[in-house]
């Protein structure tokens, strides 16, 4: 199970794709990486089917960390990140993220994969059929979501992030649109900042829960492939800024549609 030049190439390509789409859609990239790791990278490395899903989830979270730093930095320079909302989401979210990763480590990989696919399809449908108007709220609106509602969204996002090995943007953005009434461009920016916190704690959870597993491949620390995450995480930084620039030029309704269709496609692939 030694890593090859092909595997290095695979990790770098995934990082570039995740960086661009993450900056564009406000995703840490977990939803994009899952099928690539499950069906392409880890099978080519000879990783045991017993741990391939868990290794996929943990490694995805680790890769998300530099991607979220680059994305939130770029958005913060434009002044659209509401850090009050970020911290209200993050404080309960990080605790929930660790609990989610611990629970996921106890379940069978196939069950995690099916659940992940179902959740993505549900969320994509919610966004596709969302009534127009919410995403057109002005980005400079003075309205601020309440503490309780924001904290609940943080808890749900954290649980989802840790359980499915994602930063949580795939759930945080539609929840912020629907329940916190935050405009989509601002929700995307807040999502990337939140992802930094949830992915750090979730990664720690996968490392701890996979520590010394007998089927781990070389360069893995618990359920995190350290070398692969370093390669993909580093390459993702170079494309995140491009994604952010494109998102700023995209109409809110179109951004929402692209986001939803991508989730639906990935969800269907995870099921079949």
KAHU-V192172 format. One record per pair of residues at least 24 apart in sequence whose ideal C-beta (glycine too) atoms are under 10 Angstrom apart, sorted by the first residue. I is the first residue (numbers start at 1). J is the second residue. Records with the same first field share a line. If there is no record, write none. Layout:
I=J / J
//
This chain:
1=42 / 45 / 46 / 47 / 48 / 215 / 216 / 217 / 218 / 219 / 220
2=45 / 46 / 217 / 218 / 219
3=45 / 217 / 218 / 219 / 225 / 227 / 228 / 231
4=44 / 45
6=41 / 44 / 45
7=41 / 42 / 44 / 45 / 225 / 227 / 228 / 231
8=227 / 228 / 231
9=231
10=36 / 37 / 40 / 41 / 42 / 44 / 45 / 228 / 231 / 232
11=36 / 37 / 41 / 59 / 63 / 225 / 227 / 228 / 229 / 230 / 231 / 232 / 233 / 234 / 235
12=228 / 231 / 232 / 234 / 235 / 236
13=40 / 41 / 231 / 232 / 235
14=40 / 41 / 59 / 60 / 63 / 228 / 231 / 232 / 235 / 236
15=63 / 66 / 67 / 228 / 229 / 230 / 231 / 232 / 233 / 234 / 235 / 236 / 237 / 238 / 239 / 240
16=232 / 235 / 236 / 237 / 238 / 239 / 240 / 242
17=232 / 235 / 236 / 239
18=60 / 63 / 64 / 67 / 232 / 233 / 235 / 236 / 239 / 240 / 243
19=63 / 66 / 67 / 70 / 71 / 232 / 233 / 234 / 235 / 236 / 237 / 238 / 239 / 240 / 241 / 242 / 243 / 244
20=67 / 236 / 238 / 239 / 240 / 241 / 242 / 243 / 244 / 246
21=67 / 236 / 239 / 240 / 243 / 246 / 258 / 259 / 262
22=63 / 64 / 67 / 68 / 70 / 71 / 167 / 169 / 191 / 192 / 195 / 236 / 239 / 240 / 243 / 244
23=67 / 68 / 70 / 71 / 72 / 74 / 75 / 188 / 192 / 236 / 237 / 239 / 240 / 241 / 242 / 243 / 244 / 245 / 246 / 247
24=71 / 188 / 239 / 240 / 242 / 243 / 244 / 245 / 246 / 247 / 248 / 250 / 255 / 258 / 259 / 262
25=169 / 170 / 173 / 188 / 191 / 192 / 243 / 246 / 247 / 250 / 255 / 256 / 258 / 259 / 262 / 263
26=68 / 71 / 72 / 75 / 167 / 169 / 170 / 172 / 173 / 176 / 184 / 185 / 186 / 187 / 188 / 189 / 190 / 191 / 192 / 193 / 194 / 195 / 243 / 244 / 247 / 255 / 259
27=64 / 67 / 68 / 71 / 166 / 167 / 168 / 169 / 170 / 172 / 173 / 188 / 191 / 192 / 195 / 243 / 259 / 262 / 263
28=60 / 61 / 63 / 64 / 65 / 67 / 68 / 71 / 161 / 166 / 167 / 168 / 169 / 170 / 172 / 191 / 192 / 194 / 195 / 196 / 198 / 199 / 202 / 236
29=60 / 61 / 63 / 64 / 67 / 68 / 71 / 166 / 167 / 169 / 170 / 195 / 199 / 232 / 233 / 236 / 240
30=56 / 57 / 60 / 61 / 63 / 64 / 67 / 116 / 160 / 161 / 164 / 165 / 166 / 167 / 168 / 169 / 170 / 195 / 199 / 202
31=60 / 116 / 119 / 120 / 123 / 164 / 166 / 167 / 169 / 170 / 171 / 259 / 262 / 263 / 265 / 266 / 267 / 270
32=60 / 166 / 170 / 262 / 263 / 266
33=57 / 59 / 60 / 61 / 63 / 64 / 165 / 166 / 232 / 236 / 266
34=60 / 112 / 113 / 116 / 117 / 120 / 164 / 165 / 166 / 266 / 269 / 270
35=113 / 116 / 117 / 265 / 266 / 267 / 269 / 270
36=60 / 232 / 266
37=63 / 165 / 225 / 228 / 232
38=109 / 113 / 116 / 269 / 270
39=269 / 270
41=225 / 228 / 232
42=217 / 225 / 228
45=217 / 218 / 219 / 225 / 228
46=217
47=215 / 216 / 217 / 220 / 225
48=213 / 214 / 215 / 216 / 217
49=109 / 110 / 215
50=108 / 109 / 213 / 214 / 215
51=109 / 210 / 213 / 214 / 215 / 216 / 217 / 220 / 223
52=109 / 113 / 215 / 217
53=104 / 107 / 108 / 109 / 110 / 111 / 112 / 113 / 116 / 165 / 223
54=101 / 104 / 105 / 107 / 108 / 109 / 112 / 165 / 206 / 209 / 210 / 213 / 215 / 216 / 222 / 223 / 224
55=109 / 165 / 206 / 210 / 213 / 215 / 216 / 217 / 220 / 222 / 223 / 224 / 225 / 228
56=109 / 112 / 113 / 116 / 165 / 223 / 225
57=101 / 104 / 105 / 109 / 112 / 113 / 116 / 162 / 163 / 164 / 165 / 166 / 202 / 203 / 205 / 206 / 210 / 223 / 224
58=101 / 104 / 105 / 165 / 202 / 203 / 204 / 205 / 206 / 207 / 209 / 210 / 220 / 221 / 222 / 223 / 224 / 225 / 229
59=165 / 203 / 206 / 220 / 223 / 224 / 225 / 226 / 227 / 228 / 229 / 232 / 233
60=164 / 165 / 166 / 167 / 199 / 202 / 203 / 206 / 224 / 225 / 229 / 232
61=97 / 101 / 161 / 162 / 164 / 165 / 166 / 167 / 168 / 195 / 198 / 199 / 200 / 201 / 202 / 203 / 204 / 205 / 206 / 207 / 223 / 224 / 229
62=165 / 199 / 200 / 202 / 203 / 204 / 206 / 207 / 221 / 223 / 224 / 225 / 226 / 228 / 229 / 230 / 232 / 233
63=167 / 199 / 203 / 224 / 225 / 228 / 229 / 230 / 231 / 232 / 233 / 234 / 235 / 236
64=161 / 165 / 166 / 167 / 168 / 169 / 192 / 195 / 196 / 198 / 199 / 200 / 202 / 203 / 229 / 232 / 233 / 236
65=167 / 195 / 196 / 199 / 200 / 202 / 203 / 229 / 233 / 236
66=196 / 199 / 229 / 230 / 232 / 233 / 234 / 235 / 236 / 237 / 240
67=167 / 192 / 195 / 196 / 199 / 232 / 233 / 234 / 235 / 236 / 237 / 239 / 240 / 243
68=167 / 169 / 191 / 192 / 193 / 194 / 195 / 196 / 197 / 198 / 199 / 200 / 236 / 240
69=192 / 193 / 195 / 196 / 199 / 233 / 237 / 240
70=192 / 233 / 236 / 237 / 238 / 239 / 240 / 241 / 243 / 244
71=167 / 169 / 188 / 189 / 191 / 192 / 193 / 195 / 196 / 236 / 237 / 240 / 241 / 243 / 244 / 247
72=189 / 190 / 191 / 192 / 193 / 194 / 195 / 196 / 240 / 244
73=192 / 193 / 196 / 237 / 240 / 241 / 244
74=189 / 192 / 240 / 241 / 242 / 243 / 244 / 245 / 247 / 248
75=185 / 186 / 188 / 189 / 190 / 191 / 192 / 193 / 244 / 247 / 248
76=189 / 192 / 193
77=244
78=139 / 185 / 189 / 244 / 248
79=139 / 140 / 189
80=139 / 140 / 183 / 185 / 186 / 187 / 188 / 189 / 190 / 248
81=186 / 188 / 189 / 190 / 191 / 192 / 193 / 194
82=144 / 145 / 182 / 186 / 187 / 189 / 190 / 193
83=190 / 193
84=144 / 145 / 147 / 150 / 190
85=144 / 145 / 150 / 153 / 154 / 176 / 180 / 182 / 186 / 187 / 190 / 193 / 194
86=150 / 154 / 189 / 190 / 191 / 192 / 193 / 194 / 196 / 197
87=150 / 154 / 193 / 194 / 197
88=144 / 145 / 146 / 147 / 148 / 149 / 150 / 151 / 153 / 154 / 180 / 194
89=145 / 150 / 151 / 152 / 153 / 154 / 155 / 156 / 157 / 158 / 168 / 172 / 175 / 176 / 180 / 190 / 191 / 193 / 194 / 197 / 198
90=154 / 157 / 158 / 193 / 194 / 195 / 196 / 197 / 198 / 201
91=150 / 151 / 154 / 155 / 158 / 197
92=150 / 151 / 152 / 153 / 154 / 155 / 156 / 157 / 158 / 159
93=151 / 153 / 154 / 155 / 156 / 157 / 158 / 159 / 160 / 161 / 162 / 168 / 172 / 194 / 195 / 197 / 198 / 201 / 202
94=154 / 158 / 161 / 162 / 194 / 197 / 198 / 199 / 200 / 201 / 202 / 204
95=154 / 155 / 158 / 159 / 162 / 201
96=154 / 155 / 156 / 157 / 158 / 159 / 160 / 161 / 162 / 163 / 168 / 198 / 201 / 202
97=154 / 155 / 157 / 158 / 159 / 160 / 161 / 162 / 163 / 166 / 167 / 168 / 197 / 198 / 199 / 200 / 201 / 202 / 203 / 204 / 205
98=158 / 159 / 161 / 162 / 198 / 201 / 202 / 204 / 205 / 206 / 208 / 209
99=155 / 158 / 159 / 162 / 163 / 201 / 205
100=157 / 158 / 159 / 160 / 161 / 162 / 163 / 164 / 165 / 166 / 168 / 198 / 201 / 202 / 205
101=158 / 159 / 161 / 162 / 163 / 164 / 165 / 198 / 201 / 202 / 203 / 204 / 205 / 206 / 207 / 208 / 209 / 210 / 223
102=162 / 163 / 202 / 205 / 206 / 208 / 209
103=159 / 162 / 163 / 205 / 209
104=162 / 163 / 164 / 165 / 202 / 205 / 206 / 209 / 223
105=162 / 163 / 205 / 206 / 208 / 209 / 210 / 213 / 222 / 223
106=209
107=163
112=163 / 164 / 165 / 270
113=164 / 270 / 271
114=270 / 271
115=163 / 164 / 270
116=160 / 163 / 164 / 165 / 166 / 170 / 266 / 267 / 270 / 271
117=266 / 267 / 268 / 269 / 270 / 271 / 272
118=267 / 270 / 271
119=160 / 163 / 164 / 166 / 170 / 171 / 263 / 267 / 270
120=164 / 166 / 170 / 171 / 260 / 262 / 263 / 264 / 265 / 266 / 267 / 268 / 269 / 270 / 271
121=263 / 264 / 265 / 266 / 267 / 268 / 270 / 271
122=174 / 263 / 264 / 267
123=160 / 170 / 171 / 173 / 174 / 175 / 259 / 260 / 263 / 264 / 267
124=170 / 174 / 259 / 260 / 261 / 262 / 263 / 264 / 265 / 266 / 267 / 268
125=260 / 263 / 264 / 267
126=174 / 175 / 177 / 178 / 260 / 263
127=173 / 174 / 177 / 178 / 184 / 256 / 257 / 259 / 260 / 261 / 263 / 264
128=256 / 257 / 259 / 260 / 261 / 263 / 264
129=260
130=174 / 177 / 178 / 253 / 256 / 260
131=178
132=252 / 253 / 256
133=253
134=176 / 177 / 178 / 181 / 182 / 183 / 184 / 187 / 252 / 256
135=177 / 182 / 183 / 184 / 185 / 187 / 251 / 252 / 253 / 254 / 255 / 256
136=183 / 184 / 251 / 252 / 253
137=177 / 181 / 182 / 183 / 184 / 185 / 186 / 252
138=183 / 186
139=182 / 183 / 184 / 185 / 186 / 187 / 189 / 252
140=183 / 186
141=181 / 182 / 183 / 186
143=180 / 181 / 182
144=180 / 181 / 182
145=176 / 179 / 180 / 181 / 182
146=180
149=175 / 179 / 180 / 181
150=175 / 176 / 179 / 180 / 182
152=179 / 180
153=178 / 179 / 180 / 182 / 194
154=194 / 197 / 198
157=191 / 194 / 195 / 198
158=194 / 197 / 198 / 201 / 202
159=198
160=198
161=194 / 195 / 197 / 198 / 199 / 201 / 202
162=198 / 199 / 201 / 202 / 203 / 204 / 205 / 206
163=202 / 205
164=202
165=199 / 202 / 203 / 205 / 206 / 223 / 224
166=195 / 198 / 199 / 202
167=191 / 192 / 194 / 195 / 196 / 197 / 198 / 199 / 200 / 202
168=194 / 195 / 197 / 198 / 199 / 202
169=194 / 195 / 198 / 199 / 259
170=195 / 259 / 262 / 263 / 266 / 267
172=198
173=255 / 256 / 259
174=256 / 259 / 260 / 263
177=252 / 256
183=252
184=247 / 250 / 251 / 252 / 253 / 255 / 256 / 259
185=247 / 248 / 250 / 252 / 255
187=252 / 256
188=244 / 247 / 248 / 252 / 255 / 256 / 259
189=244 / 247 / 248
192=240 / 244
203=229
//
